[in-house]
Amino acid sequence: MKIVRYVLAAVLAAFALLQLNDPDPVVWVVAYGLVALCIAAPPHWAAGPGLNWLTAGVLLTLALLSLPGFIGYLTSGDLGSIGGEMSNERPKLE
């Protein structure tokens, strides 16, 4: 099980590094990095529960900050735009 944990943590750490070219890299590197740490942490580590709660709080905060944009997308009537390319008219598409 240790190997699976470390492989998953390495994959999430790689995802975090891939986010460095994103327009808002800090947000995504922190999110993926915290999840990678939670997965890699030993199950009986004393700081584990605190790290899990911190990660849950950060991810919940990010979700709540993204909620207005998501609702705006759902109510825009242009749901097919998510597959489009980024342009000056639609800078939020990535």
N, C-alpha and C positions, 0 to 999 in steps of 0.2 A: 504494500500500500504506500510505503514511503516513496518508491520510485514513481508511482502514478502521481502522487502529490507534487513531487519535484518537477516532473515533466509538465504538468499543468501550470505550475508556477512559472516555469521557464517560457512556456507559450504565452502566458499573459504578460510577462516581462517583455517579450519580443513585441507583442501588440502595443505595449506602452511606448517602446522605442519607435515603432512605426508611426506613432501619432506626432512625432516631433515635426513633421512637415504640415501639420494641420494648422488652420488659422488660429485656433485656440488650444495650443498643445498642452499648456500647464494643466488645464482641467482634465484632459483625457489621460495624460501621463500619471497624474495623481490617482485618478479613478482606477485605471488598470494596475498601477503599481500597488495600491493598497489591497486590491483583491489578490494580486500575486503574493503579497506578504501574508495575507490571511491563509492562503492555501499552503504556503511553504512553512508556516509556523508549526512547530511541534504541537500535537494535540494537548499535551499537559503543560504547556508553557504558561507561566504565571501571568504574563502580560497578554495572553491570547484573547481572553474575553474583552478586555479593554480595546484591543486592536479591532476586534470584530465589531464592537459598538461604534467605535470611531469610523470605521469603514461604512457601516450601515448609515450613520448620520451624514457622512459626506455624500454618499450615493443618493440618499433621500433628498438632501438639499439640492443636489444637481438636478434631480428629477423634478423637484418643485420649481426650480429656476427655469427649466426647459418647458414646463407645462403651458405657459401662455403662448409660446411659439407653436407648440404642438396643436393646441386648440385653434390657433389662427390658421394653421395649415388645414385642419379638418373642416373648418368653416369657410375656407377660401373657395371651395367649389372646383378647385384645380388639382384634384388628387393625383392625376397623372403626371404632374410636374416633378414628382419625386425622382423619376427616372431620367429627367432632362439633364442638360449640361449647365454648368455654372456660367452665368453671364452677368453683365452690368445690371440688367433688369432683375435678375434673380441671384443676388450674391450669396444667399444663404444656402443654396444647393451645393453640396459637396460631392 
